[in-house]
Amino acid sequence: MPMKSIVVTDPPRASIEDADQLGAYGVATVHEAAGRVGYLGPRLRPAWPGARIGGTAVTVVCWPGDNLMIHVAVEQCGEGDVLVVATNSPSTDGLFGELFATALQRRGVRGVVLGCGVRDVAELREMGFPAWSTAVSAQGSVKATAGAINVPIVLEGQVIHPGDVIVADDDGVVSVARRKVPEVLELSAARVAKEEASRQAFQRGELGLDRYGLRERLAEFGITYLSYDDYITAETQ
């Protein structure tokens, strides 16, 4: 079935307060808390380091080398949103740059996640506008082919619906389905508390082997301990 060129206006969104909290927890914690699902993989990298965001997805489908629908999407973006762009076939062209960022920043958008290229990286860094992409490319684009906005998209193997929460930082990008946000928030808080307890234990000198009950399982993994002398003797026999 061919893709319909539609713009869905004002889809339901997760709570922006919840998105903020998930953003504060960060990608690694949220991904683990969610059951190791929703991670968009290692290809999506930040245009500049240090940014950390949580926001609600406005989804866009573009044609490769064509950013017409990003222009259309700007109007659908508001405070706390993250623009998430997929192309309907692979593209590394720089569909997004500083001028788009200026317009989105004015509307309170938290950042952009691009399954294609980004450009004007120095300007984005100076503006403090976060962007994650699968490529950095000066290759420009046309505005010639209609796509869709605020429909379910697939980006790096993950299905993202408009209004889902997007968390992004130096570790990459993770999406959390809107209906699962309360559960993942609770699990993330528990994980942070558990990690803090482990951090304090490690600062006291405790080993992970003992804290996680691994020492008594080493034999199951076939691991044996040898003194250096016994090792040399065994190797020379």
N, C-alpha and C positions, 0 to 999 in steps of 0.2 A: 504494500500500500504506500503510495507516495506521501511524503511529509506535507502536512497542511501548513500554509504560511499564516500563522495566527499569533496574536498577542493576547495572552490571558492576563487580565488586569486584576490586581489586588488579591492574589491567592492567600490563603491562611498562612501565617508565619509562626514559628516558634517564638516564645517570649524572648525579647531582647535581653532581659536580665539574665535568663538562663543561658543565652548565647554568650554573654559577657563572662559568666562564671566558667563555662566550658573553655572559653578562650584563655582564661587565667590558668586553668589546669594544664593546658598545653596538649599538643598532638599525641605525644607518647603516652601520657596518662590516660587521655580519653580513649585512644585506640585500645589500650589494654583493658580498660574498664568496660568497654563495649563488647568485649569478647574477641578482640583482635579482628574486628571487621570495620569496613568503612575507609581504610587507609588508601589513598590514591596513588601510592607507589613512589619509587625513588626518582622518577623522571621529573616530577614537578618540583622545581627549585625556586627559592626566593630571588627576586631581582637584586635585592640588597639585604644584608644580614641584620638580624636583631628585631625584626617586626614580629609581633604576635597578635593575632586577631581572633575574635569569635563573632560571627554574624549570621544572618539569615540569607539563604540563597535566592538570588534572582537568576534563573537559568536562561541561557541563550544558545541557539543552534545557528551557526554561520556556515556558509560555504567556504571552502579553502581559498585563501587569498582575497576574501571579501568581508568587509566589516560593516556592511549596511545595517545588520541587525543589532550591532552594538550601539549605533546611533539611535536606533529605535528603542533600545532597552534603557538608555539613560533616563528617559521619562518615567519608566516603571520602577526606578530605584529610589529608595528613601533612607532615612536615618537607620543605621544599624545593618544595612544590607551588605552582602558580598556578591559581586557580579561573577557568575561562573559560566565560562564560554567553552562550548564544544564545537568542533567542526564535523561535518558529516562525512568527511574522508580526511586522511592525514594531511596536516599542514604545519609548516614551521614558520610561515610568514608572520611578520610583526604586525598583527592586527590591532594592537593596543599600544598607546604611547601617552606622552605628557598631556596632550590636549584633552583626551578622554579623562585622564586622571583629574585634571582641573575641574571638569564638569561634574564628575562623580564626587569629588571631595567637597564641592559646594553643596551637594545634596546629603552629606553625612554618610556616604558609603565607606565601609571599613577597608575594602581592598578588592582585588580581582584575582581570580584563578582562571588560567587560560590553558586549554588543551592545544595550544599553538604557540606562536612567538610573541615576544614583547620587545619594544624598543624604547629609546629615550631613558635608558636605565639611570644615567647620572641625574637627570632631571627628576625622575621618580624618587630617587634617594634624597635629593635636596628638598623635595616637597614633603617627604615623609609619607608617601602614598605606597602602601604595600602591594606587591604583585608577585604571584607565583606563576610559572609558565614551564612548558616543556622545551622551550628554546628561547634564545635571544637572537633577534634578527632585525637588521635594518630594512629588509625587504618590505616594501609598501604593499598596499592593497587597493582594490577597487570597491565600488559601492553599486553593485549591479544585480544581486540575486537575493530574493527574499528567503528568510528562514523562519524561525519560530522563537517565541519568548514565553517563559514560565510554563514550559511543558517538561515532562521527565526527560532527562538526558543521561547518556552514558559517557563517563569521563574516566579514562585509565581503568576501565573494567568495573567501575562503581556506578550504580544507578543513583542519581541525585534528583530529588523532587524540589520544586519551588517551595520555599519556606523551611526546608531542612536547615540544620545548623552546620556551618562550615567553620572548622578550627584550623588555623594555619600558623606555622612558626618555622624556625630554622630546620626542624625535623621533617617538614613537608606539610601535607594537607590531609585532614580526615573529615568525613561527613557523618552526621548523626541524623537519622530519620526523625522527623518532627515528633512522631508519636512515642519515640523511645527516649526523648530528651530527659524527662524526669527520672527515669530509671538510670540512665547513664550518669546523670548528675550525682545521684546517690552513690553509685558504685565508684565514681571518680573521687568523691570525698573520702570514702572508705579506703581507697587505694592510697591517697595522699597521706592519710593518718598512718597506715601501715608502713609506708615508705619512711615516714619521719621516725617511727619507732626503730626501724632497721638502721637508719642513718645514725641515730644516737648510739645504737649498739655497736656499730662499726667504729664510731669515734671513741668508744670505750675499749676497742681492741678485739671485739668478738669477730669471729670469722664466719663468712657466709656458709662454709661447709657445715658449721655447727648450727647456725641460726635456722637454716633451711632444711636441716635433717639429712644432709647429703652424705656425711661421713660414713654412716652405717650402711649406705647403699653403694659405696665405691666398689666393693667386691662384685656386686651385681653387674657393674659396668665392665668388669674384667680388669680393673685397675689394681696394681700391686705396687708396694713400696720396696725399693732396694737401696741399700747403702751404696755409696760410690764404689767401694772396693768390691762388693758383691756384683755390681753392674759390670765392672771391668772384667772380673773373673768370668762371668757368664758370657760376655761378648768374645772372649779369647778362647773359649773351650770349643 
